[in-house]
Amino acid sequence: MLDATNGRGYHLGMDREAHKARSFVDADRWDREQMWAMTPDERMAIAKELRDRVFGKDCPDVREAERSRSTSPTCASREAR
């Protein structure tokens, strides 16, 4: 199924697309072709969209949460023990 906007078969609107493979090899090949067809920016945008759908838009980034936790006084007192 090709998208009329970019001709690559996908866009950031996250259309549902199904592929019924006849074997695991065929399924792996199709997955790789889908990944290779996208730019790194498109893959990052899709990952962000999925993260927002699962965890919500207000969920803090794990890296930010770990940084703030490691500099907080409670973490420093736990490490001193």
N, C-alpha and C positions, 0 to 999 in steps of 0.2 A: 504494500500500500504506500504510494508515494504522496507526500504532502505537496500541495501546489505552491506553498510559499518558498520552500528551499530545495525541493527535488530529491532530498536524501531519505525520505521515509519517516521523518520525525520532526518535531519542533518542540519548543519548551512548554507547550500547552499540555504535555504529558498525555497524548492520546493513548488509549489502550490498543495494544496490538498483540495478536496471538500468532504463534508459530507452532505447528504440530510437527515435531521431528519424528523421523522413522527410526532413529538410533541415537545413542548418546554422542557419537562422533558428529552426527548431523547437528544435534543441538549445540554442542560446543562450537562448531564452525559458525553457526548462525549467531551465537552470542559474541564471538570475536568480531565478526563482520559488523555487528551493530556498534560495538565499542570503537572499532577503527573508523567508522563513518562519522563519529562525533569528534569535535575539537575538545581539547582539555577544558576550555571555558564552558562548553555546553555540558560536559560531564559534571563539572563543579556546580553548575546551576541546577542540574537535575538532582544531585546529591543534596543540595540545600533545600530544594522543594520537598524532597522526601523527608528530610530531617524535620522541617517545619510541620509537615503533615503528621508525623509520628509524635514529636515532642512539643509541638506548639511553637509559635513565633517568639514567646517571651522566655523560652528556656535559655539559660546562659551557655555560652560556649564552654566545653569541657576544659580547654586550655586556660581560659580566663578564670574559671572556678578553681582550678588547681593552683594557678599563680596566686590568687587572693588567699587561698587556704594556706599555702606554704609561708606567706608573709604575715599571717595573722598571729596575734600573741598567743592564742590557745594552741596553735600548732607548734610554736616555738617552745612552749612550756612542756608539751607532750614529748618533743624530741629530746629535751634536756633530761628527762627521767630515765 
